[in-house]
Amino acid sequence: MTANLLVDALRNLWDSFVTRLPSLATGLLAILVFYLAARIVRFALNRSISKVRPSGHAAQVISRLGFVAVLILGILVGLGVMGINAAVLVASLGLVSVGVGFALKDVIENFIAGVILILQRPFVVGDVVQIGDVEGSVEDIRVRDTVIRMFDGRQVFVPNAGIFTKAVINNNRNRRRRLEFDVGISYTADTRKAIQEASQALSGVAGILRTPPPLVIATTLGDSSISLKAHFWVDPVEVNLPELKSDAIVALRQRLEAAGIAMPPDTDS
């Protein structure tokens, strides 16, 4: 009797499978069609966005999101054709996703922040940026973090969510950047001549822009010296900033010494 019940159960299961086989095949076919459509959408988005926005990251992220969205839609449609209540399944997944969301809160925040960074492009690969205490060249912008190579050679992985909570300084966004330094001259020196000589010295340094021209002004009357401040503009993309500033200081000092303008060894600048 037990064997007969088992046979009847298997026969009923087989009959049910055969009865639903057309809907199962149609559902799988629908999923396959949507999968192919998702690949086409991903390819089209990648091509289109690459032409409009010259950022491979933006095209890659948006095309992947489009692929996933079309594929999920296809799975839901396929499940509906198979007779599976997609609404109940989505509701169940929604309850599960709440717990997963709390567990992966930081990962999701970094992912969303990464997508925004890639789309808004406050900086791109190769830019020299300062984010909080981290300053260096951007090596990669990923959906979870941004990779920065600091000037001392260390590689830093900055979580994207943290970037939005700090001030970001992009040294390459503007092709003109002003550098400055102080120099002290003796009270016995001709201040106007010192300013003129210093300005001409800066104008002769390779890498310093001619427009706007270098500017040297007197700023402070100290106990033993008059402080001058030298301002000059450079292209941060074309020059090495620390080296150029060093060249400017050396050139200015040599010009002042050649002109007989004394610089006290103990200045207030």
Buried (B, 14 or more C-beta within 10 A) or exposed (E): EEEEEEEEEEEEEEEEEEEEEEBBEEBEEBBEEBBEBBBEBBEEBBEEBBEEBEBBBBBBBBBBEBBEEBBEEBBBBBBBBBEBEBEEBEEEEEEEEEEEEEEEEEBBBBBBBBBBBBBEBBBBBEBBBBBEEBBBBBBEBBBBBBBBBEEEEEEBEBBBBBBEEEEBEBBBBEEEBEBEBEBBBBEEBEBEBBBEBBBBBBBEBEBBBEEEEBBBEBEBEBEEBBBBBBBBBBBBEEBEBEEBBEBBBEBBBEBBEEBEBBBBEEBBB
